[in-house]
């Protein structure tokens, strides 16, 4: 199994004008995103705050190949996840334990990419474990270091699937990470 690069959330107002066309209606962002990328990690608050019918509508708004990973809140009831998975149908790819959107930084000398070394609990739609980590934003400016990080992640994952979660930054960075995974033969 390879590494899959996914973004946490598609609804990014900061991408308006750089990724999303300025005149694109907000409710079309998911469809636009899904035509450029293969999957998304939906933040817990985003999918838990909408009626179940909206999750089914999300599935209808994207190509058949597109998949949804759902972020779990710490107090997540299994029945809630099961209902959401049912609403998404074949579009449900799995779940990831609560993810903080950016790096965890404590103190003036903290490493802003320290969060990327922490593994999150994640599972595929069938309950199989997945290795999931936040992509280290700073490494993208050094492609050899970024590829080395990805190879290390692939080695740690062994034969299980791996998710590299894109936190913050421009859409072209998400595209570049995806291309690095492909070029390194890690997809």
N, C-alpha and C positions, 0 to 999 in steps of 0.2 A: 504494500500500500504506500502511496505517496503523500506528499504534503499538499494540503489544500489551503490556499490563501483566501481568507474571507474578511469582510469588513464588519465591524460592530455598528450596525444601523445604516440605513440608506438615506434617512431623512436628515440631511446635513445642509442647513442653510448656507454655511460657508462655502459649499461647492457650487452655489448658484452663480452663474456667470463664468465659472472656470470649468465645470463639468456639466452641470445642468444649464440648459439655455435660460437666459434671463426671463423669457416669456413662457417657460414651461409651467403649467399649473402645478401647484404643490401636490395634488392628488395623483399626478402622473409620474412622480419621481420614482416610485417603486418599479414601474414598467420600464422606464428609461434605464435605471440601474441594472435591472435584470437582463437587459439586452447587452450590457457591457460586461457583466460578471456572472459567475456561476452559482453563487450562494451568498447568504447574509446571516449574521448573528443578530437576532432581534432582541434588543434590550428587554429585560423583564417588565419594566413599567410600560413599554410600548405595546407588547402583546397582551398583557394582563388588563390593560385599561380600555380595550376595545371589545365590543360584543363578538361572540363566536362567529357570527355571520361575516364579520369583517375579515377574519382569518381565512375563511373560505373564499371571500372575494379577492384577497391578496393572491391566493393560489390561482384564481382565474385571470388575474392581471399580468401574470408572468409566463414566459415560455415553459413548456413541459419539463425541460432539463433543469430548471432553476430549483434550488433547495433552500429551505429555511432551517437554521439552527436556532433553538430558543434558549435564551439565557434564563437560568433559574434563580429566583430570589432565595435568600437563605431559609425562609420559612415556607418554601414552596410545597403545596399539597400535591402528592402524586396524581390525584384525580384531576386536578387542574391541568397538569401537563398532558395527561391522557386525552382530555377533552380537546385541548388545543391541537394535539397531534392528529386527532380524528378530523378536526376542521380543516387542517392543512393537507390531509390525505397523503398521497405519494410525494408531496412537496416537503413533508417533514423529514429532516435529515438526522436530527438528534438534539441533544441538549448540552449546555455548558453551565457549570456552576457560576454563580454571580461573578461577573468580570467588572473590575473598575475600568473606566474608559481611558484613563491615562496612566502614566507611571506613578508609582508610589514613591514619593520623595520625602525623606525625613532628614532635616538638618541641612546646613549649607554645603556640606561636602558629599551629600548623598549622590549615588549613581542614578541618573534619571531613567536608565534602562534596566534597573535592577528587577523590575516587575517581569521582564522578559525571561528571567531565569526561573521564575516560579511556574510550576505546572498546575493548571486548573483541572478540576474533575470534569470530564466530558464523556458522553456516551452516544453511540450511534442509535438510529431508530430501533434497532433490535436489541439494544442494551449492551452492545460490545463497547469496551473502553476505548477512548480516543485520547491521544496525547494532544493537549491544547496549550498554547502559549501566546502571549502578546508579542508581536513583531517589535524588535528593537529599532525604533525610528531612526536613531543616529547612524546606524550601520549602513543605511541605504546610500549614503554619500561615499562609501568605500565598498564597491561591489565585491572584491575578493573576500573581505571580512564578512559581508552579508552572506555570500555563498558558503563560507566556512561555518557560519552560524546555522544556516539551513541544513548543511550536511550533518552537523552535530545533532540537530533535532531529528533528522531522519534516522541516524544511527540509534538514538535513544528510543525512537518509536519502534524500531525493529520492523516487525511485520504488521503492526497495527496502524490504523489510519492516524493522521496528524493534521491538526488545524493550526495554522499560523494566523492569529487574529490581528487585523489592522486596527489600531486605535484612532489616532488623530492624524491630521495631515491632509494634503491635497489628493484628489482622486488619481492624479498621475503617479503618485508614490505607490498607491495600491496596485496600479497597472504594472509599475516597474518591479514590485515584489513578485507579482504573478509571473512576469516574464523571466525573472531570475530563477524561479522554481522550475519553469519549463526548460530553460537553457542549461541548467545544472542537471537535468534528467531526474528531478526529484518529484515530479507530478504523479 
